[in-house]
Amino acid sequence: MDLQDLIVSDRDLMGGEPCFRGTRVPVATLFDNLADGVSLDQILAEWPSLNRADVVAVLALAGQYVRRAAA
C-alpha cells in the first residue's frame, strides 16, 4: 500500500496538514492521541470517519519510514 492511497495534503483542506484521505482528520492527531495513551478503539470511536485498516496501515507505513531514515 502506498502512503498516497491513505494520506492527502491539500492546501484547501486543513491548511495543507496531511489528513487521512476522505476525512478532515490530521494524521498528526492520530500520533498525538496514541502518544497521550488514547487507545485505537477510543480514536476510532471519536473519529468514525476513520477505519481500523487505514489507521493500522498508516502506523505500519510510519514504521517503515522510520526504519529507512535510521538506515
VEXDRENMAR-484501 format. One record per residue (C-alpha): residue number from 1; residue in three letters; chain; y, z, x. Coordinates in Angstrom, 2 decimals, always signed. Example, Ala and Ser with C-alpha at 12.3 -4.5 7.8 and 13.67 -1.06 7.14 Angstrom:
% residues 2
{k=1 r=ALA c=A py=-4.50 pz=+7.80 px=+12.30}
{k=2 r=SER c=A py=-1.06 pz=+7.14 px=+13.67}
% end
This chain:
% residues 71
{k=1 r=MET c=A py=+0.00 pz=+0.00 px=+0.00}
{k=2 r=ASP c=A py=+3.46 pz=-0.87 px=+1.22}
{k=3 r=LEU c=A py=+6.39 pz=+1.52 px=+1.12}
{k=4 r=GLN c=A py=+8.45 pz=-1.14 px=-0.67}
{k=5 r=ASP c=A py=+5.94 pz=-1.03 px=-3.54}
{k=6 r=LEU c=A py=+6.76 pz=+2.65 px=-4.06}
{k=7 r=ILE c=A py=+10.36 pz=+3.22 px=-2.98}
{k=8 r=VAL c=A py=+13.57 pz=+1.37 px=-3.72}
{k=9 r=SER c=A py=+17.01 pz=+1.78 px=-2.19}
{k=10 r=ASP c=A py=+19.75 pz=+0.21 px=-4.26}
{k=11 r=ARG c=A py=+23.43 pz=+0.96 px=-3.82}
{k=12 r=ASP c=A py=+23.85 pz=+0.86 px=-7.61}
{k=13 r=LEU c=A py=+21.08 pz=+3.44 px=-8.11}
{k=14 r=MET c=A py=+21.78 pz=+6.99 px=-6.95}
{k=15 r=GLY c=A py=+24.28 pz=+5.68 px=-4.38}
{k=16 r=GLY c=A py=+21.56 pz=+3.92 px=-2.40}
{k=17 r=GLU c=A py=+19.43 pz=+7.00 px=-1.84}
{k=18 r=PRO c=A py=+15.75 pz=+5.98 px=-1.63}
{k=19 r=CYS c=A py=+14.11 pz=+6.64 px=-5.00}
{k=20 r=PHE c=A py=+10.67 pz=+6.19 px=-6.46}
{k=21 r=ARG c=A py=+10.52 pz=+2.66 px=-7.84}
{k=22 r=GLY c=A py=+11.27 pz=+2.57 px=-11.56}
{k=23 r=THR c=A py=+12.85 pz=+6.05 px=-11.58}
{k=24 r=ARG c=A py=+16.04 pz=+7.82 px=-10.61}
{k=25 r=VAL c=A py=+14.08 pz=+10.42 px=-8.64}
{k=26 r=PRO c=A py=+15.09 pz=+10.52 px=-4.97}
{k=27 r=VAL c=A py=+12.19 pz=+10.68 px=-2.54}
{k=28 r=ALA c=A py=+14.03 pz=+13.44 px=-0.66}
{k=29 r=THR c=A py=+13.81 pz=+15.55 px=-3.82}
{k=30 r=LEU c=A py=+10.03 pz=+15.43 px=-3.58}
{k=31 r=PHE c=A py=+10.09 pz=+16.64 px=+0.03}
{k=32 r=ASP c=A py=+12.74 pz=+19.28 px=-0.68}
{k=33 r=ASN c=A py=+10.71 pz=+20.68 px=-3.56}
{k=34 r=LEU c=A py=+7.48 pz=+20.73 px=-1.56}
{k=35 r=ALA c=A py=+9.28 pz=+22.48 px=+1.29}
{k=36 r=ASP c=A py=+10.53 pz=+25.07 px=-1.19}
{k=37 r=GLY c=A py=+6.96 pz=+25.79 px=-2.28}
{k=38 r=VAL c=A py=+7.03 pz=+23.90 px=-5.58}
{k=39 r=SER c=A py=+3.56 pz=+22.63 px=-6.43}
{k=40 r=LEU c=A py=+2.81 pz=+18.99 px=-7.05}
{k=41 r=ASP c=A py=+1.87 pz=+19.84 px=-10.64}
{k=42 r=GLN c=A py=+5.26 pz=+21.51 px=-11.14}
{k=43 r=ILE c=A py=+7.05 pz=+18.49 px=-9.68}
{k=44 r=LEU c=A py=+5.17 pz=+16.14 px=-11.98}
{k=45 r=ALA c=A py=+5.99 pz=+18.34 px=-14.97}
{k=46 r=GLU c=A py=+9.68 pz=+18.40 px=-14.01}
{k=47 r=TRP c=A py=+9.88 pz=+14.62 px=-13.47}
{k=48 r=PRO c=A py=+7.47 pz=+12.97 px=-15.94}
{k=49 r=SER c=A py=+8.62 pz=+9.54 px=-14.76}
{k=50 r=LEU c=A py=+6.64 pz=+10.18 px=-11.55}
{k=51 r=ASN c=A py=+2.91 pz=+9.79 px=-11.41}
{k=52 r=ARG c=A py=+0.45 pz=+11.57 px=-9.17}
{k=53 r=ALA c=A py=-0.88 pz=+8.42 px=-7.49}
{k=54 r=ASP c=A py=+2.59 pz=+7.25 px=-6.39}
{k=55 r=VAL c=A py=+3.57 pz=+10.71 px=-5.12}
{k=56 r=VAL c=A py=+0.35 pz=+11.07 px=-3.13}
{k=57 r=ALA c=A py=+0.78 pz=+7.55 px=-1.73}
{k=58 r=VAL c=A py=+4.35 pz=+8.33 px=-0.59}
{k=59 r=LEU c=A py=+3.10 pz=+11.51 px=+1.11}
{k=60 r=ALA c=A py=+0.36 pz=+9.53 px=+2.87}
{k=61 r=LEU c=A py=+2.85 pz=+6.89 px=+3.98}
{k=62 r=ALA c=A py=+5.18 pz=+9.58 px=+5.30}
{k=63 r=GLY c=A py=+2.32 pz=+10.96 px=+7.35}
{k=64 r=GLN c=A py=+1.64 pz=+7.50 px=+8.80}
{k=65 r=TYR c=A py=+5.28 pz=+7.07 px=+9.78}
{k=66 r=VAL c=A py=+5.39 pz=+10.48 px=+11.45}
{k=67 r=ARG c=A py=+2.25 pz=+9.68 px=+13.43}
{k=68 r=ARG c=A py=+3.73 pz=+6.34 px=+14.54}
{k=69 r=ALA c=A py=+7.01 pz=+7.97 px=+15.55}
{k=70 r=ALA c=A py=+5.14 pz=+10.52 px=+17.66}
{k=71 r=ALA c=A py=+3.11 pz=+7.84 px=+19.46}
% end
